[in-house]
Amino acid sequence: MITFNVNNGRLLRFYQDKPDGAILIDAGRERDGYRAEYVGYISPGDAVMLYNLYRHIKDNDIQNDFINPEGKNRE
């Protein structure tokens, strides 16, 4: 499991049961015990594409509102 405290007061958690398996995502709040407000999955193929997109944007300093807002280049 990978866990992040998100700036909107939520907790974002990623789970993967086995190599090359789908990634379960849940996001929720830890008020009075944890309560998931969103649950979804990312397929292994989509996870690889997201990583490739991230590396491409960072490696080429491309401006992207989510990944690299201060990027110098436009695609």
C-alpha positions as CSV (number, residue, x, y, z in Angstrom):
1,M,0.0,0.0,0.0
2,I,1.1,3.5,-0.8
3,T,-0.5,6.3,1.2
4,F,-0.5,10.1,0.7
5,N,-2.0,12.9,2.8
6,V,-3.7,15.2,0.3
7,N,-4.0,18.9,0.7
8,N,-7.8,18.8,0.8
9,G,-7.7,16.8,4.1
10,R,-8.2,13.4,2.5
11,L,-6.1,10.3,2.5
12,L,-5.2,8.7,-0.9
13,R,-4.3,5.0,-0.8
14,F,-3.1,2.8,-3.6
15,Y,-3.1,-1.0,-3.3
16,Q,-1.9,-3.7,-5.6
17,D,-2.4,-7.4,-4.7
18,K,0.1,-8.9,-7.2
19,P,2.7,-7.9,-9.8
20,D,1.0,-6.7,-13.0
21,G,-2.4,-6.5,-11.3
22,A,-4.9,-3.7,-11.2
23,I,-4.3,-0.9,-8.8
24,L,-7.1,-0.2,-6.3
25,I,-7.4,3.5,-5.3
26,D,-9.4,4.8,-2.5
27,A,-9.7,8.3,-1.2
28,G,-11.4,9.3,2.0
29,R,-11.2,11.1,5.3
30,E,-10.0,9.9,8.7
31,R,-12.8,11.5,10.8
32,D,-14.2,9.1,13.3
33,G,-12.4,6.2,11.6
34,Y,-11.5,6.0,7.9
35,R,-14.4,6.4,5.4
36,A,-13.6,6.0,1.7
37,E,-15.4,8.6,-0.4
38,Y,-14.1,7.3,-3.8
39,V,-13.0,3.8,-4.9
40,G,-11.6,3.0,-8.3
41,Y,-9.1,1.0,-10.3
42,I,-6.2,1.7,-12.6
43,S,-5.4,-1.1,-15.1
44,P,-1.7,-2.1,-15.3
45,G,-1.6,-0.7,-18.9
46,D,-3.0,2.6,-17.9
47,A,-0.5,2.9,-15.0
48,V,2.3,2.4,-17.4
49,M,0.9,5.0,-19.8
50,L,0.5,7.5,-16.9
51,Y,4.1,6.9,-15.9
52,N,5.3,7.4,-19.6
53,L,3.3,10.6,-19.9
54,Y,4.8,11.9,-16.6
55,R,8.4,11.1,-17.7
56,H,7.8,12.7,-21.2
57,I,6.5,15.9,-19.7
58,K,9.2,16.2,-17.1
59,D,12.1,15.1,-19.4
60,N,11.1,17.6,-22.1
61,D,10.0,20.4,-19.7
62,I,6.6,20.6,-21.3
63,Q,4.0,22.9,-19.7
64,N,1.2,20.9,-18.2
65,D,-1.3,22.3,-15.7
66,F,-1.2,19.2,-13.5
67,I,2.3,17.8,-13.9
68,N,4.6,20.7,-14.8
69,P,2.8,24.1,-14.6
70,E,6.0,26.0,-14.9
71,G,7.2,24.1,-17.9
72,K,9.0,26.1,-20.7
73,N,7.8,24.1,-23.7
74,R,4.4,23.6,-25.2
75,E,3.3,20.5,-27.1
